[in-house]
Amino acid sequence: MKELLAPIVELLVYAVIAAGFTVAGVLAELTSAEYLAAGNLHFAVWLSVMGAVALYAGIVALGLDEVLPRLRDAVDES
């Protein structure tokens, strides 16, 4: 039973972290647009870059490179 539980917990942890980075990236991008509309260009650009990094980390680095292959392996094993 422990052999089955460990990969599932690991997959869930990666999925939650990936979702967290993705949500943080979207919120940073939306906030960046608000700061840009208010005229605060420097902070808007910085926040936009940070949002892009968070989106990359959530979607590509964790989502596509970690979560998706582990999910495929878990489905193939069962």
Contacts in CASP RR format, 6 or more apart in sequence:
PFRMAT RR
TARGET T0000
AUTHOR 0000-0000-0000
METHOD contacts of the structure
MODEL  1
MKELLAPIVELLVYAVIAAGFTVAGVLAELTSAEYLAAGNLHFAVWLSVM
GAVALYAGIVALGLDEVLPRLRDAVDES
7 70 0 8 1.000
7 73 0 8 1.000
7 74 0 8 1.000
8 74 0 8 1.000
10 70 0 8 1.000
11 67 0 8 1.000
11 70 0 8 1.000
11 71 0 8 1.000
11 74 0 8 1.000
14 62 0 8 1.000
14 63 0 8 1.000
14 66 0 8 1.000
14 67 0 8 1.000
14 70 0 8 1.000
15 63 0 8 1.000
15 67 0 8 1.000
17 58 0 8 1.000
17 62 0 8 1.000
18 58 0 8 1.000
18 59 0 8 1.000
18 62 0 8 1.000
18 63 0 8 1.000
18 66 0 8 1.000
18 67 0 8 1.000
19 58 0 8 1.000
20 58 0 8 1.000
21 54 0 8 1.000
21 55 0 8 1.000
21 57 0 8 1.000
21 58 0 8 1.000
21 62 0 8 1.000
22 54 0 8 1.000
22 55 0 8 1.000
22 58 0 8 1.000
22 59 0 8 1.000
24 51 0 8 1.000
24 54 0 8 1.000
25 50 0 8 1.000
25 51 0 8 1.000
25 52 0 8 1.000
25 54 0 8 1.000
25 55 0 8 1.000
26 51 0 8 1.000
26 55 0 8 1.000
28 47 0 8 1.000
28 48 0 8 1.000
28 50 0 8 1.000
28 51 0 8 1.000
28 54 0 8 1.000
29 47 0 8 1.000
29 48 0 8 1.000
29 51 0 8 1.000
29 52 0 8 1.000
29 55 0 8 1.000
31 47 0 8 1.000
32 44 0 8 1.000
32 45 0 8 1.000
32 47 0 8 1.000
32 48 0 8 1.000
32 51 0 8 1.000
33 44 0 8 1.000
35 43 0 8 1.000
35 44 0 8 1.000
35 47 0 8 1.000
36 44 0 8 1.000
36 48 0 8 1.000
END
